[in-house]
Amino acid sequence: MPITRRQFAAGSLAAPAILRGGRAFAAGRPMTVASLLGEDKPETRIWRRIAEVLARTAPGRFDLRIVPNAALGGEKEVAEGLRLGSIQAALSTVSSLSGWVPAGQILDLPFLFRDRAHLARVLAGPLGTQLKTFYEAQGFVVPGFINYGARHLLAKEPLTTPASVRGKRIRVIQSPLHTALWSGFGAFPTPIPIPETYNALKTGVVDCMDLTKSAYVGFRLHEVVPVLIETGHIWASGVVMFAAPFWKGLAPQDREALTAAVTEGIAYFDELMRADEEASMARARAEGGKVVPAEDRQGWQDGARKVWENFAPQLGGMSAIEAIAQSS
């Protein structure tokens, strides 16, 4: 008989201890961790690394119960779980948290960041500090940011120009900015949770979507939308987040240990993500997928500029956006 999501989660959360090298360590403070993807993907491996670091630096003080494969829901459901206290930790794109922290949408502005290094420098400055404060006010403690890679358009055919997406039904993250971006190109945005996108694309509920290269193969989407168009329109920023009541209930030394473990985990995640993008594209090609370049780059950027202008009033104004774009 198939195991339901609830049964899987309950079984995972009942684990009494973390096993290391065949030995069971005494359970520390329980921490339910939600991951959208499987054990082989960076989204879960980062938590395995954090658990390993804590077993060394804070032995017996934490019991990470990592639940992979979106068994606890998509990003919205997981974020709500953190706010309710049923989940203590997870990763999330900033896009999925925009309903709680609209200011985070500045990281989603299309074609704002030149590369991952530019994004990292901006987040290491005042903007990153400010956003962490905003997230904590909504119940999410964020020790650090992560980078999932650039988002690209995924389709059944090479939709390489802005004109080619007109009239297409596109799956979007539940974010006003993402909806505005694709509406501006004449597409019809449809918010769908990530675990449901495979079937939505397979059955024709939507025609296309955008996603990172790693997640493209992680969710097996290359099987239903075999063409990846390298638009690279948004750098998918994310956060490592903890439920505020859980975090505030920790002793200072435990917060320090957890922050240090997260910092090491983030560096590991970045290393894994770069390698996973290459491996994912190799697998996609081997299984019939195609990677094609985007055309009419100016047209894509003109559409992005309209999004900047539309969202500027709630993101500090055009001068603030331009300052980020031009920063070194």
JOLINNOR-V469751 format. One record per pair of residues at least 24 apart in sequence whose C-alpha atoms are under 7 Angstrom apart, sorted by the first residue. I is the first residue (numbers start at 1). J is the second residue. If there is no record, write none. Layout:
i=I j=J
i=I j=J
This chain:
i=5 j=71
i=5 j=72
i=8 j=71
i=9 j=67
i=9 j=71
i=9 j=72
i=12 j=65
i=12 j=67
i=13 j=65
i=17 j=63
i=18 j=63
i=25 j=60
i=26 j=60
i=27 j=60
i=27 j=62
i=27 j=63
i=28 j=60
i=28 j=61
i=28 j=62
i=28 j=63
i=29 j=61
i=29 j=62
i=29 j=63
i=30 j=62
i=30 j=63
i=30 j=64
i=31 j=63
i=31 j=64
i=31 j=65
i=31 j=88
i=32 j=64
i=32 j=65
i=32 j=66
i=32 j=87
i=32 j=88
i=32 j=89
i=33 j=64
i=33 j=65
i=33 j=66
i=33 j=67
i=33 j=87
i=33 j=88
i=33 j=89
i=33 j=90
i=34 j=66
i=34 j=67
i=34 j=68
i=34 j=72
i=34 j=78
i=34 j=89
i=34 j=90
i=35 j=67
i=35 j=68
i=35 j=69
i=35 j=70
i=35 j=90
i=36 j=68
i=36 j=69
i=36 j=70
i=36 j=74
i=37 j=68
i=37 j=69
i=37 j=70
i=37 j=218
i=38 j=68
i=38 j=69
i=39 j=68
i=42 j=269
i=42 j=272
i=42 j=273
i=44 j=68
i=46 j=265
i=46 j=268
i=46 j=269
i=49 j=265
i=50 j=261
i=50 j=262
i=50 j=265
i=53 j=261
i=54 j=261
i=57 j=257
i=58 j=257
i=74 j=193
i=74 j=194
i=74 j=195
i=82 j=243
i=83 j=139
i=83 j=243
i=85 j=243
i=88 j=242
i=88 j=243
i=88 j=246
i=89 j=241
i=89 j=242
i=89 j=243
i=90 j=240
i=90 j=241
i=90 j=242
i=91 j=238
i=91 j=239
i=91 j=240
i=91 j=241
i=92 j=238
i=92 j=239
i=92 j=240
i=93 j=236
i=93 j=237
i=93 j=238
i=93 j=239
i=94 j=237
i=94 j=238
i=94 j=239
i=95 j=173
i=95 j=175
i=96 j=173
i=96 j=174
i=96 j=175
i=98 j=175
i=100 j=138
i=101 j=134
i=101 j=135
i=103 j=315
i=104 j=131
i=105 j=177
i=106 j=315
i=107 j=237
i=108 j=234
i=108 j=235
i=109 j=234
i=109 j=308
i=110 j=233
i=110 j=234
i=110 j=304
i=111 j=233
i=111 j=234
i=111 j=301
i=111 j=304
i=112 j=325
i=113 j=325
i=136 j=244
i=139 j=243
i=139 j=244
i=140 j=241
i=140 j=242
i=140 j=243
i=140 j=244
i=141 j=241
i=141 j=242
i=141 j=243
i=141 j=244
i=142 j=239
i=142 j=240
i=142 j=241
i=142 j=242
i=143 j=240
i=143 j=241
i=143 j=259
i=144 j=239
i=144 j=240
i=145 j=238
i=145 j=239
i=145 j=240
i=146 j=237
i=146 j=238
i=146 j=239
i=146 j=266
i=147 j=236
i=147 j=237
i=147 j=238
i=147 j=270
i=148 j=212
i=148 j=236
i=148 j=237
i=148 j=238
i=148 j=273
i=149 j=212
i=149 j=235
i=149 j=236
i=150 j=212
i=150 j=232
i=150 j=233
i=150 j=234
i=150 j=235
i=150 j=236
i=151 j=210
i=151 j=211
i=151 j=212
i=151 j=232
i=151 j=233
i=151 j=234
i=151 j=235
i=151 j=236
i=152 j=210
i=152 j=211
i=152 j=212
i=152 j=228
i=152 j=229
i=152 j=230
i=152 j=231
i=152 j=232
i=152 j=233
i=153 j=209
i=153 j=210
i=153 j=211
i=153 j=228
i=153 j=229
i=153 j=230
i=153 j=231
i=154 j=208
i=154 j=209
i=154 j=210
i=154 j=225
i=154 j=227
i=154 j=228
i=154 j=229
i=155 j=207
i=155 j=208
i=155 j=209
i=155 j=225
i=155 j=226
i=155 j=227
i=155 j=228
i=156 j=225
i=156 j=226
i=156 j=227
i=157 j=227
i=158 j=227
i=158 j=229
i=159 j=229
i=160 j=229
i=160 j=293
i=160 j=294
i=160 j=295
i=161 j=294
i=161 j=295
i=161 j=296
i=162 j=299
i=162 j=300
i=168 j=207
i=169 j=206
i=169 j=207
i=169 j=208
i=170 j=206
i=170 j=207
i=170 j=208
i=170 j=209
i=171 j=206
i=171 j=208
i=171 j=209
i=172 j=209
i=180 j=307
i=181 j=304
i=181 j=307
i=184 j=303
i=185 j=303
i=213 j=277
i=213 j=280
i=213 j=281
i=214 j=276
i=214 j=277
i=214 j=280
i=217 j=280
i=217 j=284
i=222 j=284
i=222 j=289
i=226 j=288
i=226 j=289
i=226 j=290
i=227 j=289
i=227 j=290
i=227 j=291
i=228 j=290
i=228 j=291
i=228 j=292
i=229 j=291
i=229 j=292
i=229 j=293
i=229 j=294
i=230 j=292
i=230 j=293
i=230 j=294
i=231 j=294
